[in-house]
Amino acid sequence: MLAELHIKQKHSYLYLGFAMLSTLCLLAAFYFEQKALLALPFVALLGLWAIVNFRTLYFFLLALIPLSIEFDVSEGLATDLPTEPLMMGFLLISSAYLLQNLRKIDFSFFKNPVMLFLILHLIWILFVSIFSTVPLFSFKFILAKWWYVSAFLLTSAVVLRDMKDLRTAFWCVFIPLSFTVVLSLVRHALAGFAFDAINPVLRPFYRNHVNYAAILSVFLPFVIFARTWYAKYSFKYFILVFSVVLFLVGIYFSYTRASYLAVLAVFAAYFIFQHKLTKLAVLASFVVLFFVGQFIIHQNHYLAYTPSTKTVSQHELGDLVDATFKAEDVSSMERIYRWIAAIHMIGDRPLVGFGPNAFVENYKNYTVFIFETWISDNQERSGVHNYFLMTAVEQGLPGLLIFIGLLVSIFVWGEKQLHQLSGNLKPMYMAVMLSMIALLVNLLFSDMIEVDKTGSFFFFNLALLILLPRAFKGLVQEKQ
């Protein structure tokens, strides 16, 4: 009885303290005319939640990924709400937790090529930031990279202890993501599935159709293989089968060419991984890229694709596909405009690049004016639209080689682990590998790792690549 009374008394103090803090913040917000002060009680509440049970807060963060919105803090700074502030919190939470359990950390978690390349990648980003042309932007980039790693890799390695936890993580993402797909399709249907109506129907959850289609294509493999968790013809089994179709319909009506390619690549990669052809596929990819690059550069052949009066923004899917092959689509031409600028920038600073997050501030001086289109003013301040060129521009050619090394290790080492697994771990490992393939294809046409909708899955997938072969033996040796 005394213990129960003590607990109730502690709870009453917490409620009273929260009420007083909320009242003070409300009064201060009106007095100083600072609306940001209204967020302090919620920050305090989340802090308390993290102290009491950060595992449930982690699952809450996963559920928020499909529902987050982009918010412009200033002209040159934007954030994703409420996910990015929560990621910042997890940087502190995971750091404090690991320091508290320093003696229990199992450092064998890091003894694999994937983690070694990732650590080298992070160290190189820190090094090239010393030479950045925009130090403040690079500093923000480094912090963002670290809170992505903390929230979705390190925390996943602590929280996910068995298949039950993985299933919980899946449903936390799946339910809100499916909600946004249904909502978007219904709103799009009311607009007659018009090509030029896709972006408005996605708001406020998605900045544009590219982000929307990317998260669907990246999460699709998990939906496909999650069926193996449940008995055939059970309710959850039917839900997941239906959802595969739902996601494919959502991708189709997103009118996003990169995600169409990503879906095709997922089915091709399944065959490659099943037949242990990853090394051959990697080699073939490098050969193709070399010859394509030689063809474009030889005698300035790229100049044949300069924009003309026929280069316009398309308003029908058929016209878009046709214009893509004829190089008459304005978005495709804008990509080439920035890719050429990126190649020129790489030649200017090949070793250390211009610094993380520095492309937008520098690329206008390296563009070729005959490729300029009516959208080249870049009011959105978007990047290269190719993560590999972006990496080479901002981190130099060594940074690009390290990142490529990370990707190659993911697929070559991952294929080896895949064929050593059995039971229900194997199909989920295949889902992770295929999810990374979908993300890789999207990276060819967009800059997606520093975006919460997709970047979160990059680091979440890295955690699973290591956890599943270890039978969920994570960063700490004992279950907490």
C-alpha positions in Angstrom: 0.0 0.0 0.0 2.8 2.4 0.9 4.6 1.6 -2.4 1.4 2.3 -4.4 0.9 5.5 -2.5 4.5 6.6 -3.2 4.1 5.8 -7.0 0.8 7.8 -7.2 2.5 10.6 -5.3 5.4 10.7 -7.8 2.9 10.7 -10.7 1.0 13.6 -9.2 4.2 15.6 -8.9 5.0 14.9 -12.6 1.6 16.0 -13.7 1.8 19.1 -11.6 5.3 19.9 -12.9 4.1 19.4 -16.5 1.1 21.6 -16.0 3.2 24.4 -14.4 5.8 24.2 -17.2 3.0 24.3 -19.9 1.4 27.4 -18.2 4.7 29.2 -17.9 5.6 28.5 -21.5 2.2 29.6 -22.7 2.5 32.9 -20.8 6.1 33.4 -22.0 5.2 32.7 -25.6 2.5 35.4 -25.6 4.6 37.9 -23.6 7.8 37.5 -25.7 5.8 36.8 -29.0 7.9 33.6 -29.5 5.7 30.7 -30.7 8.6 28.3 -30.4 8.2 28.4 -26.6 5.0 26.6 -26.9 6.9 23.5 -28.0 8.9 23.3 -24.7 6.3 21.3 -22.8 6.2 18.7 -25.5 10.0 18.5 -25.6 10.0 18.0 -21.9 7.3 15.3 -22.2 9.3 13.5 -24.9 12.4 13.7 -22.7 10.5 12.1 -19.9 9.2 9.4 -22.3 12.8 8.7 -23.4 14.0 8.3 -19.8 11.1 6.0 -18.8 11.0 3.8 -22.0 13.0 4.9 -25.1 12.1 1.6 -26.8 8.5 2.7 -27.3 9.7 6.2 -28.3 11.8 4.5 -31.1 8.7 2.7 -32.5 6.9 6.0 -32.3 9.6 7.6 -34.4 9.2 4.9 -37.0 5.5 5.5 -37.2 6.0 9.2 -37.8 8.3 8.8 -40.8 5.4 8.5 -43.4 3.5 11.3 -41.6 6.3 13.9 -41.3 6.2 17.2 -43.1 8.9 19.5 -44.4 9.2 22.8 -42.7 11.3 25.8 -44.0 13.1 27.3 -41.0 14.8 29.9 -43.1 15.6 30.5 -46.8 18.6 28.1 -46.7 17.5 25.7 -43.9 14.7 23.2 -43.8 13.8 20.4 -41.4 11.4 17.5 -41.2 8.8 17.7 -38.4 8.5 16.1 -36.0 11.0 13.4 -37.1 14.2 15.4 -37.3 13.9 16.9 -33.7 13.2 13.3 -32.5 16.4 12.1 -34.3 18.4 14.8 -32.6 17.0 13.5 -29.3 18.0 9.9 -30.2 21.6 11.2 -30.8 21.6 12.1 -27.1 19.7 9.1 -25.9 21.8 6.5 -27.8 25.0 8.2 -26.7 24.0 8.2 -23.1 22.8 4.6 -23.2 26.0 3.3 -24.8 28.1 5.3 -22.4 26.1 3.9 -19.5 26.6 0.3 -20.9 30.1 0.7 -22.1 31.3 -2.5 -20.6 28.5 -4.5 -22.1 29.0 -3.3 -25.7 29.8 -6.1 -28.1 32.3 -4.6 -30.5 32.1 -7.6 -32.8 29.0 -5.8 -34.2 31.4 -3.5 -36.0 33.6 -6.3 -37.4 32.2 -6.6 -40.9 33.0 -4.7 -44.1 29.7 -2.8 -44.1 30.4 -1.2 -40.7 34.0 -0.6 -41.5 33.2 1.2 -44.7 30.4 3.2 -42.9 32.9 4.3 -40.2 35.4 5.3 -42.9 32.6 7.2 -44.7 31.8 9.2 -41.6 35.4 9.9 -40.8 36.0 11.2 -44.4 32.9 13.5 -44.2 34.4 15.0 -41.0 37.8 15.4 -42.7 36.6 17.1 -45.9 34.4 19.5 -43.8 37.6 21.2 -42.7 38.0 22.4 -46.3 34.3 23.2 -46.9 33.3 26.3 -48.8 30.3 26.7 -46.6 31.3 25.5 -43.1 28.0 26.2 -41.4 26.0 24.1 -43.9 28.6 21.3 -43.7 28.4 21.3 -39.9 24.6 20.9 -40.1 25.1 18.1 -42.6 27.5 16.3 -40.2 25.0 16.6 -37.3 22.2 15.3 -39.5 24.3 12.3 -40.6 25.1 11.5 -37.0 21.5 11.7 -35.7 20.4 9.5 -38.7 23.0 6.9 -37.7 22.1 7.2 -34.0 18.3 7.0 -34.5 18.1 4.3 -37.1 21.3 2.2 -36.9 22.6 2.3 -33.3 19.2 2.5 -31.7 17.8 -0.2 -34.0 20.8 -2.4 -32.9 19.8 -1.9 -29.3 16.0 -2.1 -29.5 15.5 -4.9 -32.1 16.1 -8.1 -30.1 14.0 -10.7 -32.0 11.5 -11.2 -34.8 8.7 -9.9 -32.6 10.4 -6.5 -32.4 11.0 -6.5 -36.1 7.4 -7.2 -36.8 6.4 -4.3 -34.4 8.8 -2.0 -36.4 7.2 -3.2 -39.6 3.6 -2.5 -38.6 4.7 0.9 -37.1 5.7 2.0 -40.6 3.3 0.0 -42.6 0.0 1.3 -41.0 0.7 5.1 -41.4 2.4 4.6 -44.8 -0.7 2.7 -46.1 -2.9 5.5 -44.7 -1.0 8.1 -46.8 -1.2 5.8 -49.9 -5.0 5.4 -49.6 -5.5 9.1 -48.9 -3.4 10.1 -51.8 -5.1 7.7 -54.2 -8.6 8.8 -53.1 -7.7 12.5 -53.6 -5.9 11.7 -56.9 -9.0 9.8 -58.1 -11.2 12.8 -57.4 -8.8 14.8 -59.6 -9.2 12.2 -62.4 -5.7 10.8 -61.8 -4.4 13.8 -63.7 -0.7 13.9 -64.2 -0.3 17.5 -63.1 -2.4 16.9 -60.0 -0.1 14.4 -58.3 2.0 16.8 -56.2 -0.9 18.7 -54.7 -2.7 15.6 -53.6 0.3 14.3 -51.7 0.7 17.3 -49.4 1.3 17.8 -46.5 3.0 14.5 -46.0 5.2 14.5 -49.1 7.2 17.3 -50.7 6.6 15.9 -54.2 5.8 12.7 -56.1 9.5 11.7 -56.1 9.7 11.4 -52.3 6.3 9.6 -52.2 7.2 7.0 -54.9 10.7 6.5 -53.4 9.4 5.5 -49.9 6.9 3.2 -51.5 9.5 1.4 -53.7 11.9 1.2 -50.8 9.3 -0.3 -48.4 7.6 -2.6 -51.0 10.0 -5.5 -50.5 9.2 -5.6 -46.8 5.5 -5.7 -47.6 6.1 -8.6 -50.0 8.1 -10.7 -47.6 6.2 -9.9 -44.5 3.5 -12.3 -45.8 5.8 -15.2 -44.8 5.2 -14.3 -41.1 1.6 -15.4 -41.2 -0.4 -18.5 -42.2 -1.7 -18.5 -45.8 -5.2 -17.1 -46.1 -5.1 -15.6 -42.7 -6.4 -12.0 -42.2 -3.0 -10.4 -42.0 -1.8 -12.5 -45.0 -4.7 -11.1 -47.1 -4.0 -7.6 -45.9 -0.4 -7.8 -47.0 -1.2 -9.4 -50.3 -3.7 -6.6 -51.0 -1.2 -4.0 -49.9 1.4 -5.2 -52.4 -1.1 -4.3 -55.1 -2.0 -1.1 -53.3 1.7 0.0 -53.2 2.2 -0.9 -56.9 -0.9 1.2 -57.9 0.5 4.0 -55.7 3.8 3.9 -57.5 2.2 3.7 -60.9 0.1 6.8 -60.3 3.0 8.7 -58.8 4.3 9.1 -62.4 7.9 8.8 -61.2 10.2 7.1 -63.7 13.0 6.4 -61.1 10.6 4.4 -59.0 9.3 2.5 -62.0 12.9 1.5 -62.6 13.4 0.7 -58.9 10.5 -1.8 -59.0 11.9 -3.5 -62.1 15.3 -3.6 -60.5 13.9 -5.3 -57.3 12.5 -8.2 -59.4 15.8 -8.5 -61.3 17.9 -8.3 -58.1 15.8 -11.1 -56.6 17.0 -13.4 -59.4 20.6 -12.1 -59.0 20.7 -12.7 -55.2 19.0 -16.1 -55.5 21.7 -17.3 -58.0 24.7 -15.7 -56.3 25.4 -13.4 -59.3 26.1 -10.2 -57.3 29.8 -10.0 -58.1 29.1 -10.5 -61.8 26.3 -7.9 -61.7 28.6 -5.3 -59.9 31.3 -5.9 -62.5 28.8 -5.5 -65.4 27.5 -2.3 -63.8 31.0 -0.7 -63.7 31.6 -1.7 -67.4 28.3 -0.3 -68.5 28.9 3.0 -66.6 32.4 3.3 -68.1 31.2 3.0 -71.7 28.2 5.2 -71.2 30.5 7.9 -69.7 32.9 7.5 -72.6 30.1 7.8 -75.1 28.7 11.0 -73.6 32.1 12.7 -73.1 33.7 11.7 -76.4 33.8 14.7 -78.7 31.3 16.5 -76.3 28.5 14.2 -77.5 26.4 15.5 -74.6 25.9 18.8 -76.5 23.5 16.9 -78.8 21.0 16.9 -75.9 20.7 20.6 -75.4 17.2 21.9 -74.7 15.1 23.3 -77.5 11.7 24.8 -78.0 10.4 21.3 -77.8 11.8 20.9 -74.3 8.7 21.5 -72.1 7.0 20.2 -68.9 4.8 17.3 -69.8 1.2 16.9 -68.4 0.4 13.3 -69.4 2.3 10.1 -68.5 2.5 8.9 -72.2 3.9 12.3 -73.3 6.4 12.1 -70.4 7.8 8.7 -71.4 8.0 9.7 -75.0 9.7 13.0 -74.2 12.2 11.1 -71.9 13.4 9.0 -74.8 13.6 12.0 -77.1 15.3 14.2 -74.5 12.6 16.8 -74.6 11.3 16.7 -71.0 12.3 19.7 -68.9 13.0 17.7 -65.7 15.3 15.4 -67.6 17.1 18.3 -69.2 17.4 20.1 -65.8 19.1 16.9 -64.5 21.6 17.0 -67.3 22.1 20.8 -66.6 23.1 20.0 -63.0 25.1 16.8 -63.9 27.3 18.8 -66.3 27.9 21.4 -63.6 28.7 18.6 -61.1 31.3 17.1 -63.5 33.0 20.5 -63.9 33.0 21.0 -60.1 34.6 17.6 -59.6 37.4 18.6 -62.0 38.0 21.8 -60.0 38.3 20.2 -56.5 38.8 16.4 -57.0 40.3 15.5 -53.7 38.3 17.1 -50.9 35.3 18.5 -52.9 33.4 21.7 -52.0 32.2 20.4 -48.6 29.1 18.5 -47.4 25.9 20.3 -48.3 27.8 22.8 -50.5 26.6 22.0 -54.0 23.7 24.4 -54.2 25.8 27.3 -53.0 28.5 26.7 -55.7 27.1 25.0 -58.8 25.8 28.1 -60.7 29.3 29.1 -61.7 29.9 25.7 -63.3 26.8 25.3 -65.4 26.7 25.3 -69.3 24.2 28.1 -70.2 22.9 26.3 -73.3 21.4 23.6 -71.1 19.5 26.1 -68.9 15.7 25.6 -68.7 12.9 27.7 -67.3 13.1 25.8 -64.0 16.9 26.4 -63.6 16.4 29.1 -61.0 16.1 26.2 -58.5 13.8 27.9 -56.0 13.5 24.6 -54.1 17.3 24.6 -53.6 17.4 21.0 -54.6 20.7 19.1 -55.3 22.4 17.3 -58.2 19.6 14.7 -58.6 22.3 12.0 -58.5 23.7 11.0 -55.1 26.9 9.7 -56.6 27.8 12.9 -58.4 26.7 14.8 -55.3 29.1 12.8 -53.2 32.0 13.4 -55.6 31.2 17.1 -55.7 31.0 17.5 -51.9 33.4 14.9 -50.6 35.8 14.5 -53.5 36.6 11.4 -55.6 38.0 9.6 -52.5 34.6 10.2 -50.8 32.8 8.7 -53.8 35.1 5.6 -53.8 34.4 5.1 -50.1 30.6 5.4 -50.6 30.8 3.0 -53.6 32.8 0.6 -51.4 30.1 0.8 -48.8 27.4 -0.2 -51.4 29.5 -3.0 -52.9 30.2 -4.4 -49.5 26.4 -4.3 -48.7 25.5 -6.4 -51.7 28.6 -8.7 -51.9 28.8 -9.4 -48.2 25.1 -9.4 -47.8 24.6 -12.0 -50.5 27.0 -14.3 -48.6 25.1 -13.8 -45.4 21.8 -14.4 -47.2 22.7 -17.9 -48.2 23.9 -18.8 -44.7 20.5 -18.0 -43.2 17.5 -20.2 -42.8 14.0 -20.1 -41.5 12.1 -16.8 -41.3 15.3 -14.8 -41.1 16.2 -15.5 -44.8 13.1 -13.9 -46.5 13.5 -10.8 -44.3 17.2 -10.6 -45.2 16.2 -10.8 -48.8 13.6 -8.0 -48.2 16.4 -5.8 -46.7 18.7 -6.4 -49.7 16.0 -5.6 -52.2 15.0 -2.5 -50.3 18.6 -1.4 -50.6 18.4 -2.1 -54.4 15.3 0.1 -54.7 17.0 2.9 -52.7 20.2 2.6 -54.9 18.1 3.1 -58.1 16.4 6.1 -56.6 19.8 7.5 -55.7 20.8 7.5 -59.4 18.1 10.2 -60.0 17.7 11.9 -56.6 19.6 12.9 -53.4 17.7 10.7 -50.9 19.9 9.7 -47.9 19.5 13.0 -46.1 15.7 12.8 -46.4 13.8 11.2 -43.6 11.4 9.3 -45.8 14.2 7.3 -47.4 17.4 8.0 -45.5 15.9 6.5 -42.4 15.6 3.1 -44.3 19.2 3.3 -45.5 20.5 3.1 -41.9 17.6 0.9 -40.6 18.5 -1.6 -43.4 22.2 -1.4 -42.4 21.3 -2.4 -38.9 19.2 -5.3 -40.1 22.0 -6.5 -42.5 24.2 -7.0 -39.4 21.6 -8.0 -36.8 19.8 -10.8 -38.7 23.0 -13.0 -39.3 23.8 -12.4 -35.7 20.3 -13.7 -34.6 19.6 -10.2 -33.2 22.7 -10.1 -31.1 23.0 -6.3 -31.1 25.3 -3.7 -29.5 25.0 -4.9 -25.9 25.7 -8.4 -24.7 22.8 -8.7 -22.3 19.1 -8.1 -22.8 18.1 -5.0 -21.0 
